Amino acid sequence: MYLILGKLDLGAKGIWYPISLVVILILFILFMKKRELTWRQIYTTFGVVCAVTWIVDMIVSI
């Protein structure tokens, strides 16, 4: 974990936008109602959220 965090350039311009999107979307996944969801659906939701975050990051960075 230290090696991964050591290689991140947190001072880079624009890095905080995708990091903040990921944190907000992960918090959304953690606090959304899960009574009716199976683990498979939760993982699918996480995958969709990650894909949307990546797409939005690519659109904004261009």
C-alpha positions in Angstrom: 0.0 0.0 0.0 2.9 2.4 0.8 4.3 1.8 -2.7 1.0 2.7 -4.4 0.5 5.8 -2.3 4.1 6.8 -2.8 3.8 6.8 -6.6 0.7 9.0 -6.6 1.3 12.5 -7.6 -1.3 14.2 -5.4 0.1 17.6 -6.3 -0.7 17.2 -10.0 -3.1 19.7 -11.5 -6.7 18.3 -11.8 -6.1 15.1 -9.7 -8.5 16.1 -7.0 -11.5 16.1 -9.3 -11.5 12.4 -10.1 -10.5 11.6 -6.5 -13.4 13.5 -5.1 -15.8 11.9 -7.6 -14.7 8.5 -6.6 -15.0 9.3 -2.9 -18.5 10.7 -3.3 -19.7 7.8 -5.5 -18.2 5.2 -3.1 -20.0 6.9 -0.2 -23.2 6.8 -2.3 -22.8 3.1 -2.8 -22.1 2.5 0.9 -25.2 4.4 2.1 -27.7 3.4 -0.6 -30.6 1.1 0.4 -29.4 -2.5 0.0 -32.3 -4.4 1.4 -33.5 -5.7 -2.0 -30.0 -5.9 -3.6 -27.8 -9.0 -3.8 -24.0 -8.8 -3.7 -23.9 -9.3 -7.4 -26.0 -6.2 -8.0 -23.9 -4.2 -5.5 -20.8 -5.2 -7.4 -22.5 -4.3 -10.7 -23.5 -0.9 -9.3 -19.9 -0.3 -8.2 -18.6 -1.2 -11.7 -21.1 1.1 -13.3 -20.2 3.9 -10.9 -16.5 3.4 -11.6 -17.1 3.4 -15.4 -19.2 6.6 -15.1 -16.5 8.3 -13.0 -13.8 7.3 -15.6 -15.9 8.6 -18.5 -16.7 11.9 -16.8 -13.0 12.3 -15.9 -12.1 11.7 -19.6 -14.7 14.2 -20.8 -13.7 16.9 -18.4 -10.0 16.4 -19.0 -10.2 16.9 -22.8 
